[in-house]
């Protein structure tokens, strides 16, 4: 065990400040390693990950020099994004020549020419109405920090490396607003919460409501809506509190985590009373975490099996299946009705209960797409299975940001991903047309949440957030990455710095 340093030398302080002011290393705009959203241990880097990073940095040096740009300028451009996607095609089992083409492997529809010509990167420019139905941030000053717990999970999130002295500050409302609405093309979002009793949640509902008011005030329109977290297994008080969540906090939907404390939506003593209360309050949108199991929880409560039971029973309620039942440990392939884990469990729940493509069950992609971006074949199977069995109108865009930082990498990757003709022919998957992408990226969610797309587009076109984004796009020198490493500026900050780094080498 290392000994805590009580009185470090002035030299150590100046080394720390000097080190913290160094420009961070250049990183790929599309990550080659998945990281974690806190609901699973991040996988260790693989040989392919290391090869991908080596190739990417070599290409960046070569292309930027050829174009007369700095490496950082190149990486922050659409050409840098195209380069990262080409590397994924090459390293993770797909060739850039065939990706997304007739008979090729699953992958991203980019080519070598896009690495040197920003004008050829039109597919990365987008223009879709993007509605992210799963986003998060925390209150760094909340009472929840006294008990620890979730703070350890936050340390595993990629956003934790943003460079703040207290890494939890990387997840505050300011970073959230900047990364989601300024540093990405997201138009509207849902701010959600993690499963914790009131008073111990990293983001209480009233705090989420405060963030909503800030965003909507800046936008002078409805760009952010919030969830109301409910823990039905905790007893009647949770159900009684639902009315206040609706009336006082104006929540747009309910969020539940059935895998925590192992309960099911079709449980007559827990789940059914909750659904009935939601109907009574006329907030008939239930978002249920399904998949991404951890800590050996009961599989019966982590899969969407119960969704298949309650959805036909309550046709006036919409059920959003967060993560679509995806499990990181499951190798996703063609639909297998005997599978007991993964996205197949959602497909089976829908098929076994006669829930069609115009039904009341929706598949959500938060973390699922992020984890599949460097596994193109599995990504094609997951999207293909959902499109075939739930339909293009029942898939929703989610990113689990701000856990992963700005969601722009996920947006750019999705814009260029394609299910190849060979898989379309063999499994009956549809191609990812521009129409389908637009539905998944935002139009479907707008319908579910009752957002007027045209009116919202018009309202946000000149709002303060959009103006800030436009200024950055017009002048790349204004762009500020999510990391900030300034070092201690006051004695209080210095002492705080020492406390955070006790026992670390000098």
Residue pairs with C-beta under 8 A, 6 or more apart in sequence:
2 503
2 504
3 503
4 502
4 503
5 498
5 502
5 503
5 504
5 506
8 498
8 506
9 506
12 506
13 488
13 494
15 506
16 487
16 488
16 497
16 501
17 487
17 488
18 487
19 487
20 163
20 485
20 486
20 487
21 485
21 486
21 487
22 485
24 163
24 481
24 483
24 485
26 57
26 60
26 71
26 72
26 75
27 75
28 52
28 53
28 56
28 75
28 84
28 87
29 75
29 76
29 80
29 81
29 84
29 408
29 409
29 412
30 81
30 84
30 85
30 88
30 373
30 409
30 412
30 413
31 158
31 373
31 374
31 409
32 48
32 49
32 52
32 53
32 56
32 84
32 87
32 88
32 91
32 374
33 42
33 43
33 45
33 49
33 374
34 42
34 43
34 370
34 371
34 373
34 374
35 42
35 156
35 157
35 158
35 404
36 42
36 156
36 157
36 158
37 157
37 292
37 367
37 370
37 400
37 403
37 404
38 150
38 153
38 154
38 156
38 157
38 403
39 153
39 292
39 294
39 367
40 292
40 294
40 328
41 156
42 156
43 328
48 91
48 92
51 91
52 87
52 88
52 91
52 92
52 374
55 87
55 90
55 91
56 83
56 84
56 87
59 83
59 86
59 87
59 115
60 71
60 74
60 75
60 80
60 83
61 71
63 74
63 79
63 83
63 115
63 116
64 70
64 71
64 73
64 74
64 75
66 116
67 74
67 79
67 116
69 77
73 476
74 80
74 83
76 476
76 479
77 118
77 476
78 114
78 118
78 121
78 124
78 125
79 114
79 115
79 116
79 117
79 118
79 121
81 121
81 124
81 409
81 412
82 110
82 114
82 115
82 121
82 124
83 114
83 115
85 108
85 110
85 412
85 413
85 416
86 96
86 108
86 110
86 111
86 112
86 114
86 115
88 94
88 107
88 108
88 373
88 374
88 376
89 95
89 96
89 99
89 107
89 108
89 110
89 376
90 96
92 374
92 375
92 376
93 105
93 376
93 377
94 104
94 105
94 106
94 107
94 376
94 377
95 104
95 105
95 107
96 107
96 110
96 111
96 112
97 104
97 111
98 104
98 105
98 107
98 420
99 105
99 106
99 107
99 108
99 109
99 110
99 376
99 418
99 420
100 106
100 107
100 108
100 109
100 416
100 417
100 418
100 420
101 109
101 420
101 421
102 420
102 421
103 420
103 421
103 422
104 420
104 421
104 422
105 376
105 377
105 420
105 422
106 376
106 377
106 379
106 380
106 417
106 418
106 419
106 420
106 423
107 376
107 417
107 418
107 420
108 376
108 413
108 416
108 417
108 418
109 123
109 416
109 417
109 418
110 123
110 416
111 120
113 120
114 120
114 121
123 415
123 416
124 412
124 415
124 416
126 185
126 411
126 415
128 185
128 415
128 437
128 438
128 441
128 442
129 187
129 188
129 438
129 441
129 442
129 443
129 446
129 453
129 456
129 457
130 184
130 185
130 186
130 187
130 188
130 397
130 411
130 441
130 442
131 186
131 187
131 188
131 189
131 396
131 397
131 441
131 442
131 443
131 445
131 446
131 449
131 451
132 180
132 186
132 188
132 189
132 190
132 397
132 398
132 399
132 401
132 407
133 189
133 190
133 287
133 320
133 364
133 366
133 396
133 397
133 398
133 445
133 448
133 449
134 190
134 192
134 322
134 364
134 366
134 398
134 399
134 400
135 176
135 180
135 189
135 190
135 191
135 192
135 398
135 399
135 400
135 401
135 402
135 407
136 171
136 176
136 191
136 192
136 193
136 194
136 203
136 400
136 401
136 402
136 403
137 171
137 172
137 173
137 175
137 176
137 191
137 203
137 211
137 402
138 144
138 150
138 154
138 168
138 171
138 172
138 202
138 203
139 172
139 173
139 202
139 203
139 204
139 207
140 166
140 168
140 169
140 171
140 172
142 201
142 202
142 203
142 204
142 207
143 199
143 200
144 150
144 196
144 200
144 201
144 202
145 151
145 168
147 200
150 194
150 196
150 202
151 168
154 160
154 167
154 168
154 171
154 202
155 167
157 171
157 403
157 404
158 403
158 404
158 405
159 170
159 171
159 175
159 179
159 402
159 403
159 404
159 405
159 482
160 167
160 170
160 171
161 167
161 170
161 483
162 170
162 175
162 405
162 482
162 483
162 484
163 170
163 482
163 483
163 484
163 485
163 486
164 170
164 484
165 487
165 488
165 493
165 496
165 497
165 500
166 496
166 500
169 175
170 482
171 402
171 403
173 210
173 211
173 214
175 402
175 482
176 191
176 211
176 402
177 211
177 214
177 215
177 218
177 465
178 480
178 482
179 401
179 402
179 405
179 406
179 407
179 482
180 186
180 189
180 401
180 402
180 406
180 407
181 189
181 215
181 223
181 465
181 469
182 465
182 468
182 469
182 472
183 406
183 408
183 482
184 401
184 406
184 407
184 408
184 411
185 408
185 411
186 407
186 411
187 223
187 442
187 456
187 457
187 460
188 222
188 223
188 224
188 225
188 442
188 445
188 446
188 451
188 456
189 223
189 224
189 225
190 224
190 225
190 226
190 227
190 252
190 253
190 445
190 449
191 203
191 208
191 211
191 212
191 224
191 225
191 226
191 227
192 226
192 227
192 229
192 255
192 287
193 201
193 202
193 203
193 205
193 208
193 227
193 229
193 255
194 201
194 202
194 203
194 229
194 257
195 229
195 231
195 257
195 260
195 289
196 202
196 229
197 231
197 234
198 204
198 205
198 241
201 229
205 226
205 228
205 229
205 245
205 249
205 251
206 248
206 249
208 226
208 227
208 249
209 226
209 249
209 250
211 224
211 226
212 224
212 225
212 226
215 223
215 224
215 465
216 222
216 223
216 224
218 463
218 464
218 465
219 459
219 460
219 463
219 464
219 465
219 466
220 459
220 463
221 456
221 459
221 460
221 463
222 451
222 456
222 459
223 456
223 460
223 463
223 465
225 252
225 253
225 449
226 249
226 250
226 251
226 252
227 251
227 252
227 253
227 254
227 255
227 287
228 242
228 245
228 246
228 249
228 251
228 253
228 254
228 255
228 283
229 254
229 255
229 256
230 238
230 239
230 241
230 242
230 245
230 254
230 255
230 256
230 274
231 238
231 256
231 257
231 260
231 261
232 238
232 239
232 256
232 263
232 270
232 271
232 273
232 274
233 260
233 261
233 263
233 270
234 261
239 273
239 274
239 277
242 254
242 277
242 278
242 281
243 281
245 251
246 281
246 283
251 283
252 283
252 285
252 449
253 283
253 285
253 286
253 287
253 320
253 449
254 274
254 278
254 283
254 285
254 286
254 287
255 287
255 288
255 289
256 265
256 274
256 286
256 287
256 288
256 289
257 288
257 289
258 264
258 265
258 271
258 288
258 289
258 290
258 301
258 302
258 306
259 289
259 290
259 293
259 297
259 298
259 301
259 302
260 297
262 297
262 298
262 300
262 301
263 270
263 271
263 301
264 270
264 271
264 300
264 301
264 305
264 306
265 271
265 272
265 274
265 275
265 286
265 288
265 306
265 307
265 309
265 310
265 319
266 272
266 306
266 309
266 310
267 306
271 306
271 310
272 310
275 286
275 310
275 314
275 317
278 284
278 286
278 317
279 314
279 316
279 317
284 316
284 317
284 318
285 317
285 318
285 320
285 448
285 449
286 317
286 318
286 319
286 320
287 320
287 322
287 364
288 304
288 307
288 319
288 320
288 321
288 322
289 322
289 323
290 302
290 303
290 304
290 307
290 321
290 322
290 323
290 324
290 325
290 345
290 346
291 302
291 303
291 304
291 322
291 323
291 324
291 325
291 326
291 327
291 342
291 343
291 345
291 368
292 302
292 323
292 326
292 327
292 328
292 367
293 299
293 302
293 327
299 340
299 341
303 325
303 340
303 341
303 345
303 346
303 349
304 321
304 325
304 345
304 346
304 349
305 345
305 348
305 349
307 319
307 321
307 346
307 349
307 361
308 348
308 349
308 350
308 352
308 353
308 355
308 361
309 349
309 353
310 317
310 319
311 317
311 319
311 353
311 355
311 359
311 360
311 361
312 353
312 354
312 355
314 360
315 360
316 360
317 360
318 360
318 361
318 362
318 448
319 360
319 361
319 362
320 362
320 364
320 396
320 448
321 346
321 361
321 362
321 363
321 364
322 364
322 366
322 398
323 364
323 365
323 366
323 367
323 368
324 343
324 346
324 363
324 364
324 365
324 368
324 382
324 386
325 341
325 342
325 343
325 344
325 345
325 346
326 332
326 342
326 343
326 367
326 368
326 371
326 372
326 382
327 341
327 342
328 371
329 341
330 339
330 341
330 342
331 378
332 342
332 343
332 372
332 378
332 381
332 382
333 378
333 381
334 381
334 385
334 427
335 344
335 347
335 385
335 388
335 389
336 344
337 344
337 348
337 351
339 345
339 348
343 363
343 368
343 382
343 385
343 386
344 385
346 361
346 363
346 386
346 390
347 385
347 386
347 389
347 390
349 355
349 361
350 359
350 361
350 389
350 390
351 389
355 361
356 391
357 389
357 390
357 391
357 393
357 394
358 391
358 393
359 390
359 394
361 390
361 394
362 390
362 394
362 395
362 396
362 444
362 448
363 386
363 390
363 394
363 395
363 396
364 395
364 396
364 398
365 395
365 396
365 397
365 398
365 399
365 440
366 398
366 399
366 400
367 398
367 399
367 400
368 382
369 379
369 399
369 410
369 413
369 414
370 399
370 400
370 404
370 410
372 378
372 379
372 382
373 379
373 409
373 410
373 413
376 417
379 417
380 417
380 419
380 420
380 423
380 429
381 423
381 427
383 395
383 417
383 419
383 429
383 432
384 419
384 423
384 424
384 427
384 428
384 429
384 430
385 429
386 394
386 395
387 395
387 429
387 430
387 436
388 427
388 428
388 429
388 430
392 430
392 435
392 436
392 439
392 440
393 439
393 444
393 447
394 444
395 439
395 440
395 444
396 440
396 444
396 445
396 448
397 414
397 440
397 441
397 442
397 444
397 445
399 407
399 410
399 411
401 407
401 410
404 410
405 482
406 482
411 441
414 437
414 440
414 441
415 437
417 432
418 431
418 432
419 429
419 430
419 431
419 432
421 431
423 429
424 430
424 431
430 436
442 453
443 453
445 451
446 452
446 453
446 456
460 466
471 478
472 478
472 479
487 497
488 494
488 496
488 497
